[in-house]
């Protein structure tokens, strides 16, 4: 390690064990973290864990700087009806269930327009997979939103939804994505990844999109110029070795395509997840521990940061306070305002559905960093220096549930009942 690289990190590395010190020193010198070395770091505790966090923070500083970004966006989960029965999902309902809903296109468009009027630059559209869905539905939905709100970025449809739409329409994935892009699709969320290990997937979501199919959708999108996020869901039956191999696969894809905009670790919200609440899967643990959450973000920075500079901490999954602390463990982004959040809420998330721009800026400044609003592709919309605090319409909303509704109110209401379609 060069003396200049060590700097104020020298005491922390001196306290670390020799093997951890050697691995972290190689990272500071610009070496790529191998799978084997990452496996070892995934087991560290105590001062070795502190050293891992400090080095991840230093690499964040070098790779992403001191800005902490966020996007003003809205989630619209337009239906909870789904033909899949993933054991981690508390959001979906069978098409015969009384709590199944399906928002009409006009309601999706209304919510998108409302988001735009409240300052959002992005709307995220994701949902369940309803039976016998018209293969053109996703295309028509994009076109309808684009016609009404042409300036709003459409971040829409998981790889699972893309696969479903292509099958239902009889088109190849490439043809289907090409039509979606022409209809207004901007980017894809890289969700439905869970753990990119087929054995684990077969335990927690048998019959869902396979690893190979997920990779095909993602790399096809990248080849077409459609960028995507990337995610991991952890804290269930996987081991740290699965995390490392998941990230190694993402790193390989990013080296080939450069198409990922960000990596978002998503810890399992366990309390209402059927595999935990109903004991459907043996060995499910109650979500990730705090130590696991810190390790995940720090390892993500060391494994992915050289080619994928944006590591997000999720206030929905971890709560705003832990999400803030993760800014010192490799993260440089706090995600979005969301406005509506249904999937994590259904699983038992306790942290609300809206965090306004003013509160996100406060959290960032309290962490000693500089807040900035970004767009979906990480172009900076505005940097907020000390004393620059313009009020957003979202900051004036005292009761988000009263204004925008909630998942629980939606499934209890008969207004958009799926069985009435």
Protein Blocks (a to p, Z undefined) as FASTA:
>chain_A
ZZklnmmmlmmmmmpcfklmmmmmmmmnopacdfklmmmmmmgghjllmmmmmmmmmmmm
mmnojbdcddddddddfbfcdfbdcfkbckbccfkbmkbccddfklmmmmmmmmmmnopa
bdcddddddehiafklmmmmmmmmmmmmmmbccdehifklmmmmmmmnopafklmmmmmm
mnopabdcfehklpadfklmmmmmghiacfklmmmmmmmmmmnopacdddddehilbcfk
lmmmmmmmmmmmmmmnopafbdcdddddfklgmklmnopaghiaebjafklmmmmmmmmm
mmmmmmmmbccddfklnopklmmmmmmnopabebjnklpafklmmnopanbjbdcfklmm
mmmmmnopacddddfkopafbdcdehiacddfklmpmblmlmnopfklmmmpmklgfklZ
Z
